[in-house]
Amino acid sequence: MTCRPELSLPRVLTAIGLAAALVSNGCGIPLAGDLETIDNTCDGNADCGTGGVCRDQMCVSTKADLPGLLIQVDVPSDAPDAQSTSSLIDLAAQSVMLQGQADNGFVKTHDLITEHLVQVTGQLQIDPPPAACNLADAGFVESAVPVTVELRPVVNAVGIPLTVYSGSSDIENEPSNAVLMSVPAGYYDVYILPAIPEVMQDGQDTNQACRDAIPPIFLPNHDFTQATVTLQISGSEPSDLIGSFVGLDLQGWSVDLVENKRGRVISTADQDLETTSAVDPTNFALKFWPEQIESESVSAIIRLTPPEDQHELGMPTVLWHLSAVDLDGDYQVQLDLSALSVAEVIHLGAKTRDLSAGPDVGVPATVVIQSEELLDGEFGGNVSYKTTVTTDGDGAFEAWILPGTYQVVAVPSSTSDLAITEETWDINPGDLGDGRAIDIKPKASLEGSATTPQGGAAHDVSVLLQASAPESATFLQSMLRIAELQATSATTVTGGSGAFALAVDPGVLDVSLRPSSASSLPWLVRPRVTIQPSDEPQKADLGTLAISNPVVLRGLVRSAAGHELKGAQIRAWLTLPSTDGGDEERPTAIQIAETTAGADGSYQLLLPASISQ
């Protein structure tokens, strides 16, 4: 039984009158004074106010400013085809423009068709197989290696979570060690990892030597737009990257090659390096596929990682661009670490405090310590140290760190009114590391008031705050740069007057007001709201936030095979201009609407007219 009466709003019924109507139908609701029910229905243009017209008994916007609109379709697992896949539809590429003025209102009918499925088969062949491999034990089929394959969609916008697909060699159904998968058409980063099985004998894995002889493969931006794609990768034995480290005892350290786009390992790893003394070179050898670096535009990074006990004593991860240290291109390198051998490790003893509770009152927190620069830039900035410690109940914590400049971020265990707090500490040679303190700052109060398109109070509207998506970054950038302070998410609901207030951390936030779907009103979205840290409680006032009349996008959602996709989740994203230093080719995106397809595959997205102020 439907308990919601027919309403002809924006004219509204009071909660008392609505309650009487519901009770007469056998339904009961909690009352909240004389609050009015918001419903974006109309009988004529006069009901819609400035900037709106009445279409199909719903007020719609006559203006739109939604460039770069992307529609994500997530297909449910019980769909007739394309099950559990994601498609991202660029409306501009399909000549659907929601910009400018439309005197009759923006109501656009457009069917969403998911990408056609591509049948993928993949096989890695090494001929001749590595001498270290017992072919039967290692699962080889002739020269074909058992593998797992990951396909990660290449999305030209940061922050959109599309499905990642994976598959493995299926010997029972495909005895040639091929991988069989179906994925939506598009471009993917392909990661192929040899899946040599573990065979234990006398406590030893007899396949370890074989596993150490076959490196992973990374293929960026691979074209999967045809009906079928075959990843037939063939080659002889991998090559060796030969090198040595001098100037530091590296007992127990590990070295590998990673690609610079996603940070995936593209070599075998030389783990538990052995050093006879600090003055003797530490030699290493990594197997990799040079064709990747030479022909696949893969930027390779040498990564040297300390063991856990050395990391706890302040030893950093050191990174080099292979092209910068292998100037001859012969895959032989020598790397000097003597600056680390003479560095003085300093004991840091510090405390997180809540000065609002007293002059030296400690507060429990999690503390993240990340280097900005170590040893006066001795390694050209290509060193990274990051550690996370938990204070005791009195806020005390300790760590061992090298001289340098650090970003120190304290996240209070109790998040009610204490904010994430960031400080920059300079640790110089000879400094006494003890006696430092982080004084936890108070959260700010983010306030605002929401109104309907006609100016009435928009009550009972969900308010969601989330940290803005970071700008696009390479693996090396993500390791070395100091990320913007990431505020925690928070939610509330607007009150009877449309007002709301939330205690928030400093940082860059996306704010969205999300009326219920029953209201037929769109979200209101404000991206990149900056909250500055302050030693004193402060208010950040967003002012009056007027929810717009909706821009309507509706139609059917179908698979490429023509099936209606009932229950598909549909999300609308808008790309944002890049901030200073951001990647213009991969802007960040913010979600501005969502809905679920009906039983007949129909959908209706109610979009805000704009996300500008």
C-alpha positions as MATLAB code, in Angstrom:
seq = 'MTCRPELSLPRVLTAIGLAAALVSNGCGIPLAGDLETIDNTCDGNADCGTGGVCRDQMCVSTKADLPGLLIQVDVPSDAPDAQSTSSLIDLAAQSVMLQGQADNGFVKTHDLITEHLVQVTGQLQIDPPPAACNLADAGFVESAVPVTVELRPVVNAVGIPLTVYSGSSDIENEPSNAVLMSVPAGYYDVYILPAIPEVMQDGQDTNQACRDAIPPIFLPNHDFTQATVTLQISGSEPSDLIGSFVGLDLQGWSVDLVENKRGRVISTADQDLETTSAVDPTNFALKFWPEQIESESVSAIIRLTPPEDQHELGMPTVLWHLSAVDLDGDYQVQLDLSALSVAEVIHLGAKTRDLSAGPDVGVPATVVIQSEELLDGEFGGNVSYKTTVTTDGDGAFEAWILPGTYQVVAVPSSTSDLAITEETWDINPGDLGDGRAIDIKPKASLEGSATTPQGGAAHDVSVLLQASAPESATFLQSMLRIAELQATSATTVTGGSGAFALAVDPGVLDVSLRPSSASSLPWLVRPRVTIQPSDEPQKADLGTLAISNPVVLRGLVRSAAGHELKGAQIRAWLTLPSTDGGDEERPTAIQIAETTAGADGSYQLLLPASISQ';
ca = [
       0.000    0.000    0.000;
       1.331    3.440   -0.925;
       1.157    5.786    2.034;
       2.145    8.961    0.211;
      -0.884   11.006   -0.940;
      -1.010   12.892   -4.217;
       0.523   16.326   -3.735;
       0.416   19.339   -6.021;
       3.534   21.100   -4.799;
       5.658   23.300   -4.510;
       2.390   24.212   -2.818;
       2.805   22.246    0.400;
       0.831   20.456    3.052;
       1.666   20.916    6.680;
       2.754   17.877    8.629;
      -0.492   17.984   10.631;
      -2.636   17.892    7.493;
      -0.436   15.261    5.917;
      -0.608   13.139    9.050;
      -4.410   13.204    8.924;
      -4.346   12.047    5.304;
      -1.966    9.228    6.135;
      -3.837    8.067    9.212;
      -7.030    7.885    7.175;
      -5.228    5.375    4.970;
      -3.990    3.326    7.911;
      -0.468    4.787    8.059;
       1.311    6.530   10.916;
       4.307    8.899   10.789;
       6.342   10.733   13.421;
       5.514   14.411   13.592;
       8.095   17.201   13.732;
       6.046   20.249   14.604;
       4.427   22.037   11.658;
       7.122   21.293    9.084;
       5.999   21.293    5.487;
       6.602   18.447    3.083;
       8.755   19.465    0.112;
       7.671   18.143   -3.252;
       8.730   19.571   -6.597;
       5.402   19.225   -8.422;
       3.509   21.977  -10.174;
       0.348   22.902  -12.047;
       1.874   25.760  -14.043;
       4.929   27.948  -14.531;
       3.838   30.283  -11.754;
       4.527   27.500   -9.248;
       8.196   27.227  -10.299;
       9.587   30.678   -9.620;
      12.393   32.434  -11.485;
      14.474   30.174  -13.721;
      11.951   27.337  -13.796;
       9.066   26.104  -15.894;
       6.486   23.395  -15.323;
       6.993   20.248  -17.404;
       5.003   17.069  -16.812;
       3.877   18.463  -13.412;
       7.480   18.975  -12.280;
       9.415   22.222  -12.110;
      12.547   22.067  -14.279;
      15.386   24.516  -14.822;
      15.601   26.771  -17.874;
      19.374   27.151  -17.432;
      22.186   24.616  -17.303;
      25.943   24.781  -16.985;
      27.128   21.171  -16.915;
      30.158   20.823  -19.221;
      32.167   17.614  -19.055;
      29.275   15.477  -17.792;
      30.064   11.766  -17.431;
      27.538    9.020  -16.663;
      28.650    5.870  -14.854;
      26.497    2.750  -15.245;
      27.133   -0.164  -12.871;
      25.352   -3.290  -14.055;
      24.019   -5.612  -11.320;
      25.134   -9.225  -11.054;
      21.690  -10.581  -12.010;
      21.464   -8.664  -15.305;
      20.809  -10.668  -18.513;
      24.288   -9.718  -19.770;
      27.178   -7.396  -18.922;
      26.829   -8.585  -15.313;
      28.926   -6.782  -12.676;
      30.535   -4.415  -15.191;
      30.962   -0.646  -15.246;
      30.680    1.690  -18.220;
      31.516    5.379  -18.318;
      29.575    7.376  -20.912;
      30.837   10.754  -22.092;
      27.670   12.655  -22.991;
      29.542   15.331  -24.947;
      30.994   12.608  -27.188;
      27.388   11.600  -27.944;
      26.422   15.224  -28.715;
      24.365   15.587  -25.548;
      24.984   19.110  -24.263;
      23.410   20.446  -21.077;
      24.503   24.058  -21.236;
      22.953   27.422  -21.865;
      19.309   28.499  -21.926;
      16.200   26.416  -22.720;
      13.006   28.449  -22.396;
      10.919   25.268  -22.299;
      13.159   23.784  -19.599;
      15.979   21.266  -19.763;
      14.363   17.854  -20.164;
      16.580   15.616  -22.256;
      15.668   12.090  -23.302;
      18.719    9.984  -23.989;
      19.127    6.225  -23.776;
      22.268    5.014  -22.043;
      23.913    2.113  -23.858;
      26.700    0.333  -22.005;
      29.882   -0.554  -23.854;
      29.872   -3.771  -25.852;
      31.628   -6.669  -24.205;
      35.057   -7.613  -25.488;
      36.106  -11.243  -25.347;
      39.678  -11.285  -24.071;
      42.044  -14.186  -24.217;
      45.595  -13.926  -22.970;
      48.655  -16.102  -22.847;
      52.264  -15.569  -21.804;
      54.770  -17.742  -23.627;
      58.482  -17.940  -22.867;
      60.450  -19.918  -25.396;
      62.713  -21.433  -24.318;
      61.320  -21.621  -20.771;
      63.676  -20.477  -17.979;
      66.206  -23.119  -17.020;
      65.210  -22.683  -13.361;
      61.710  -24.007  -14.068;
      60.606  -27.610  -13.834;
      57.851  -27.260  -16.403;
      55.505  -29.837  -14.916;
      55.830  -28.609  -11.339;
      55.585  -24.946  -12.397;
      52.343  -25.508  -14.298;
      53.722  -24.764  -17.763;
      51.829  -26.012  -20.808;
      54.635  -26.330  -23.329;
      56.037  -22.778  -23.234;
      52.898  -21.105  -21.791;
      53.195  -19.796  -18.235;
      50.248  -19.898  -15.791;
      49.282  -16.289  -15.032;
      46.778  -13.981  -13.405;
      45.692  -10.880  -15.339;
      44.297   -7.597  -13.989;
      42.589   -5.096  -16.284;
      42.179   -1.648  -14.762;
      40.129    0.878  -16.789;
      41.951    3.982  -17.944;
      39.717    6.852  -16.830;
      40.529   10.387  -17.905;
      39.179   11.774  -14.656;
      40.337   11.163  -11.088;
      37.906    9.866   -8.481;
      35.502    7.701  -10.512;
      35.536    4.128   -9.134;
      35.042    1.826  -12.117;
      35.180   -1.958  -11.804;
      38.596   -3.652  -12.014;
      38.557   -7.029  -13.783;
      40.771  -10.029  -13.137;
      41.182  -13.568  -14.402;
      43.528  -16.537  -14.161;
      44.729  -19.364  -16.316;
      41.979  -21.970  -16.409;
      43.716  -25.262  -17.141;
      40.590  -27.369  -16.628;
      38.547  -25.530  -19.269;
      41.379  -24.073  -21.338;
      44.373  -26.405  -21.170;
      46.653  -23.998  -23.070;
      47.096  -21.757  -19.970;
      45.036  -19.025  -21.637;
      43.049  -16.498  -19.608;
      39.462  -15.936  -20.737;
      37.589  -12.753  -19.716;
      34.784  -10.469  -20.862;
      35.148   -6.730  -20.221;
      33.445   -3.567  -21.493;
      35.165   -1.992  -24.496;
      37.685    0.684  -23.615;
      41.308    1.264  -22.739;
      42.919   -0.614  -19.873;
      46.168   -0.862  -17.987;
      47.078   -4.557  -18.105;
      49.056   -6.237  -15.341;
      50.179   -9.824  -15.884;
      51.555  -11.714  -12.929;
      53.064  -15.196  -13.301;
      51.158  -17.638  -11.094;
      53.745  -20.327  -10.478;
      52.232  -22.715   -7.916;
      53.914  -23.411   -4.599;
      55.341  -26.932   -4.332;
      56.741  -27.755   -0.904;
      59.357  -30.415   -0.403;
      61.304  -30.839    2.848;
      60.074  -27.440    3.979;
      61.274  -25.690    0.806;
      59.303  -24.333   -2.134;
      60.889  -26.089   -5.093;
      59.324  -23.552   -7.491;
      60.826  -20.469   -5.853;
      63.747  -20.338   -8.300;
      61.310  -20.493  -11.205;
      59.181  -17.763   -9.673;
      62.288  -15.612   -9.302;
      63.073  -16.036  -12.992;
      59.823  -14.604  -14.458;
      58.960  -10.940  -13.840;
      55.479   -9.397  -14.080;
      54.394   -7.416  -17.148;
      52.677   -4.015  -17.224;
      51.024   -2.816  -20.449;
      49.604    0.722  -20.112;
      46.720    2.162  -22.134;
      46.000   -1.036  -24.015;
      43.245   -0.900  -26.648;
      40.283   -3.198  -25.883;
      37.742   -1.735  -28.299;
      37.453   -4.568  -30.829;
      35.024   -7.458  -30.423;
      37.858   -9.803  -29.442;
      41.340   -9.069  -28.133;
      44.166  -11.555  -27.870;
      47.076  -10.808  -25.548;
      49.579  -13.157  -27.092;
      52.811  -12.196  -25.346;
      55.842  -14.160  -26.445;
      59.503  -13.788  -25.774;
      62.711  -15.447  -24.760;
      64.083  -15.324  -21.243;
      63.915  -11.919  -19.519;
      66.967   -9.671  -19.263;
      68.931   -8.677  -16.178;
      69.346   -5.291  -14.574;
      72.748   -5.559  -12.910;
      73.789   -3.125  -10.234;
      75.519   -2.418   -6.981;
      75.027   -0.128   -4.020;
      78.025    1.397   -2.243;
      78.443    3.246    1.009;
      75.883    1.542    3.261;
      75.347   -1.809    4.938;
      72.189   -3.063    3.213;
      71.804   -6.376    4.983;
      68.140   -7.371    4.728;
      67.089   -4.531    2.394;
      65.215   -5.278   -0.865;
      65.302   -3.773   -4.342;
      62.916   -3.988   -7.292;
      61.683   -2.094  -10.360;
      58.254   -0.456  -10.375;
      56.455    1.377  -13.161;
      55.735    5.028  -12.538;
      52.042    5.164  -13.469;
      50.456    2.919  -10.852;
      53.459    1.653   -8.887;
      53.143   -1.977  -10.003;
      56.239   -4.152   -9.692;
      57.726   -4.967  -13.143;
      60.766   -7.020  -12.122;
      61.664   -9.878   -9.929;
      62.667   -8.680   -6.471;
      66.087   -9.060   -4.907;
      65.034   -9.484   -1.302;
      67.214   -9.766    1.778;
      70.280   -8.231    0.165;
      73.529   -9.550    1.603;
      76.407   -7.268    2.515;
      79.815   -8.346    3.726;
      80.654   -4.872    5.086;
      79.649   -1.232    4.743;
      82.665   -0.517    2.549;
      82.058   -3.348    0.086;
      79.505   -3.029   -2.736;
      76.164   -4.760   -2.383;
      75.395   -6.395   -5.693;
      71.939   -7.108   -7.057;
      70.342   -8.544  -10.186;
      66.732   -8.036  -11.274;
      65.018   -9.778  -14.139;
      62.708   -7.642  -16.259;
      61.357   -7.322  -19.786;
      63.359   -4.558  -21.526;
      60.832   -4.447  -24.392;
      58.348   -2.886  -21.991;
      60.596    0.018  -21.131;
      61.796    0.497  -24.698;
      58.528    0.129  -26.598;
      55.615    0.405  -24.170;
      56.424    3.852  -22.749;
      56.802    2.456  -19.242;
      58.821    4.730  -16.985;
      60.775    2.485  -14.606;
      61.758    3.370  -11.033;
      64.420    1.553   -9.008;
      63.062    1.202   -5.476;
      65.296    0.352   -2.516;
      63.290   -0.515    0.610;
      64.636   -0.994    4.146;
      63.587   -3.937    6.310;
      61.088   -3.188    9.063;
      63.688   -2.921   11.818;
      65.692   -0.377    9.800;
      62.556    1.547    8.855;
      61.722    1.867   12.533;
      65.172    3.454   12.962;
      64.419    6.158   10.400;
      65.809    4.566    7.247;
      63.895    5.805    4.160;
      62.854    4.282    0.874;
      65.178    5.499   -1.904;
      63.989    5.854   -5.505;
      65.747    6.514   -8.798;
      64.465    6.929  -12.353;
      66.201    4.130  -14.231;
      66.798    6.425  -17.205;
      68.550    8.954  -14.941;
      71.096    6.481  -13.524;
      71.551    4.195  -16.545;
      72.860    6.836  -18.909;
      74.504    4.289  -21.229;
      71.315    2.290  -21.563;
      73.120   -0.985  -20.884;
      71.082   -1.843  -17.771;
      74.065   -1.621  -15.440;
      74.027    0.860  -12.563;
      76.025    1.795   -9.478;
      74.276    3.792   -6.769;
      75.960    5.658   -3.922;
      74.312    5.627   -0.484;
      77.207    6.958    1.570;
      75.173    9.991    2.723;
      72.893    7.635    4.632;
      75.791    5.837    6.318;
      77.060    8.979    8.044;
      73.653   10.413    8.926;
      72.815   10.761   12.610;
      69.532    9.150   13.586;
      67.648   11.276   16.119;
      65.243    9.980   18.745;
      61.979   11.903   18.644;
      59.956   12.017   21.831;
      56.789   14.102   21.577;
      53.230   14.528   22.739;
      49.819   15.403   21.333;
      48.025   17.900   23.598;
      44.587   19.425   24.019;
      45.335   22.864   25.442;
      41.643   23.640   25.751;
      41.516   21.022   28.518;
      44.579   22.302   30.395;
      48.172   23.495   29.947;
      49.679   20.038   29.341;
      46.755   17.659   28.910;
      47.611   14.851   26.523;
      45.131   13.457   24.038;
      45.382   10.025   22.375;
      45.964   10.193   18.621;
      47.412    8.485   15.597;
      50.419   10.398   14.274;
      51.687   10.247   10.687;
      55.232   11.464   10.080;
      56.250   12.030    6.442;
      59.448   13.519    5.105;
      59.431   16.634    2.933;
      63.212   16.713    2.547;
      65.941   14.570    4.068;
      69.656   15.232    4.550;
      69.579   18.656    2.852;
      68.435   17.115   -0.419;
      71.483   14.878   -0.694;
      69.569   12.448   -2.918;
      67.932   15.127   -5.023;
      64.658   14.664   -3.190;
      64.261   11.027   -4.224;
      63.985    9.670   -0.711;
      60.775    9.084    1.153;
      60.175    8.299    4.795;
      56.728    7.784    6.217;
      55.739    6.142    9.458;
      52.570    5.930   11.518;
      52.667    5.698   15.299;
      49.972    5.511   17.957;
      50.293    7.547   21.125;
      49.667    6.190   24.577;
      46.679    7.325   26.617;
      48.497   10.514   27.611;
      49.344   11.458   24.024;
      53.027   10.475   24.216;
      54.768    8.946   21.184;
      58.276    8.336   19.931;
      60.079    7.630   16.658;
      63.586    7.507   15.219;
      64.132    9.828   12.255;
      66.929   11.293   10.149;
      67.650   15.030   10.036;
      65.259   16.721    7.666;
      61.949   18.505    7.302;
      58.823   16.543    8.164;
      55.097   16.955    7.908;
      53.567   15.669   11.140;
      49.818   15.005   11.144;
      47.932   14.062   14.304;
      44.520   12.406   14.002;
      42.760   12.491   17.410;
      41.222    9.211   18.506;
      38.116   11.107   19.599;
      36.785   13.065   16.629;
      33.947   14.945   18.313;
      35.448   18.441   18.562;
      39.198   17.984   18.023;
      40.530   18.423   14.505;
      43.168   16.666   12.456;
      46.192   18.871   13.055;
      49.250   19.339   10.857;
      52.626   20.830   11.691;
      55.980   21.093    9.910;
      59.020   20.146   11.961;
      62.639   20.842   11.084;
      64.976   18.281   12.632;
      68.591   19.390   12.362;
      71.773   17.381   13.060;
      72.563   17.569   16.772;
      69.016   18.531   17.767;
      67.443   17.087   20.868;
      64.387   15.366   19.509;
      62.587   15.120   22.830;
      60.183   17.662   24.276;
      58.211   18.511   21.150;
      54.421   18.748   21.160;
      51.531   18.977   18.727;
      48.767   21.174   20.079;
      45.538   19.760   18.664;
      43.387   22.446   17.089;
      39.599   22.598   17.429;
      37.320   21.668   14.582;
      35.588   24.445   12.696;
      31.820   24.776   12.511;
      30.699   24.636    8.888;
      27.296   26.282    8.687;
      24.749   27.079    6.048;
      21.078   27.218    5.229;
      19.320   25.391    2.400;
      16.324   26.721    0.487;
      14.042   25.292   -2.176;
      14.037   26.833   -5.687;
      11.100   28.986   -4.584;
      12.926   30.258   -1.478;
      11.290   28.120    1.196;
      13.182   26.260    3.879;
      14.640   22.968    2.600;
      14.329   20.855    5.737;
      15.186   17.195    6.282;
      17.792   17.329    3.506;
      20.886   15.150    3.928;
      24.166   17.078    4.033;
      27.364   15.178    3.174;
      30.938   16.436    3.480;
      33.801   14.494    1.926;
      37.480   15.206    1.327;
      37.991   16.434   -2.231;
      39.683   13.950   -4.554;
      43.417   14.679   -4.862;
      44.934   15.737   -8.152;
      46.330   13.085  -10.474;
      49.817   11.918   -9.507;
      52.399    9.446  -10.720;
      53.744    6.797   -8.351;
      56.910    8.810   -7.715;
      54.938   11.993   -7.074;
      52.664   10.172   -4.640;
      55.678    8.817   -2.772;
      57.520   12.113   -2.529;
      54.982   14.909   -2.409;
      53.127   15.978    0.692;
      49.432   15.382    0.153;
      46.895   18.046    1.088;
      45.417   17.611    4.536;
      42.538   15.164    4.137;
      39.528   16.020    6.243;
      37.282   13.253    7.499;
      33.764   12.891    6.112;
      30.733   14.068    8.069;
      26.966   14.017    7.644;
      23.930   15.750    9.071;
      20.359   16.718    8.119;
      18.992   20.225    7.718;
      16.635   21.446   10.418;
      13.171   22.942   10.172;
      14.510   26.284    8.934;
      16.839   24.602    6.443;
      19.874   25.406    8.603;
      22.684   22.979    9.321;
      25.996   22.968   11.169;
      28.785   20.405   11.194;
      32.051   20.177   13.098;
      34.721   19.693   10.419;
      38.465   19.222   10.092;
      40.591   21.691    8.136;
      41.232   20.755    4.542;
      39.542   20.871    1.152;
      35.994   19.511    1.172;
      33.220   18.732   -1.256;
      29.798   19.666    0.122;
      26.605   18.122   -1.225;
      23.008   18.580   -0.133;
      20.930   15.583   -1.161;
      17.140   15.900   -0.972;
      15.199   12.645   -0.884;
      14.291   11.133   -4.234;
      10.595   11.604   -3.319;
      11.065   15.380   -3.381;
      11.983   15.435   -7.114;
      14.685   17.966   -6.325;
      18.332   17.656   -7.408;
      21.426   17.665   -5.286;
      23.226   20.898   -4.546;
      26.987   20.476   -4.861;
      29.799   22.822   -3.842;
      33.278   21.463   -4.634;
      36.600   22.374   -3.044;
      35.418   24.271    0.000;
      38.563   25.172    1.932;
      38.545   25.118    5.737;
      41.613   26.791    7.209;
      43.115   25.526   10.474;
      42.757   27.815   13.477;
      43.942   27.803   17.071;
      40.517   29.033   18.165;
      37.049   27.691   17.347;
      35.860   29.306   14.129;
      32.795   29.369   11.923;
      32.864   28.821    8.187;
      29.599   30.135    6.781;
      28.426   28.880    3.404;
      25.514   31.298    3.538;
      22.209   30.481    1.888;
      22.406   27.536   -0.493;
      19.525   27.598   -2.962;
      18.721   24.188   -4.421;
      18.011   24.647   -8.128;
      15.175   23.314  -10.185;
      16.418   20.100  -11.789;
      17.943   19.562  -15.209;
      16.288   16.299  -16.245;
      18.076   13.499  -18.094;
      15.955   10.434  -18.661;
      15.481    7.436  -20.912;
      16.316    3.734  -20.909;
      19.547    2.039  -19.903;
      20.422   -0.953  -22.058;
      23.303   -3.259  -22.695;
      24.976   -3.193  -26.104;
      23.085   -6.428  -26.816;
      19.792   -4.555  -26.364;
      18.678   -5.830  -22.945;
      17.059   -3.419  -20.477;
      19.230   -3.276  -17.379;
      16.826   -3.098  -14.470;
      18.451   -2.219  -11.167;
      21.510   -0.624  -12.786;
      23.128    2.011  -10.599;
      23.547    5.279  -12.510;
      25.803    8.078  -11.268;
      26.484   11.470  -12.828;
      29.955   13.037  -12.533;
      31.203   16.469  -13.473;
      34.860   17.169  -14.192;
      36.451   20.137  -12.446;
      39.048   22.590  -13.741;
      42.558   21.654  -12.684;
      44.093   23.627   -9.843;
      47.662   24.929  -10.050;
      50.032   22.140  -11.009;
      47.289   19.619  -11.752;
      47.092   17.351  -14.766;
      44.884   19.026  -17.382;
      44.417   15.680  -19.150;
      43.169   13.946  -15.993;
      41.018   16.396  -14.035;
      39.261   15.418  -10.842;
      35.563   14.567  -10.938;
      32.778   15.113   -8.447;
      29.518   13.184   -8.213;
      26.410   15.328   -8.706;
      23.501   12.849   -8.927;
      22.529    9.186   -8.786;
      19.543    6.961   -9.411;
      18.577    3.328   -9.987;
      17.026    2.007  -13.192;
      13.475    0.705  -12.847;
      12.111   -2.726  -13.688;
      11.711   -1.730  -17.345;
      15.224   -0.242  -17.542;
      13.951    3.338  -17.385;
      15.905    5.963  -15.471;
      15.596    9.602  -14.543;
      18.522   11.686  -13.315;
      17.729   14.986  -11.636;
      20.834   17.117  -12.105;
      21.655   20.441  -10.469;
      21.615   23.308  -12.950;
      25.208   24.163  -12.031;
      27.809   23.564   -9.331;
      29.106   27.144   -9.363;
      28.316   29.551   -6.570;
];
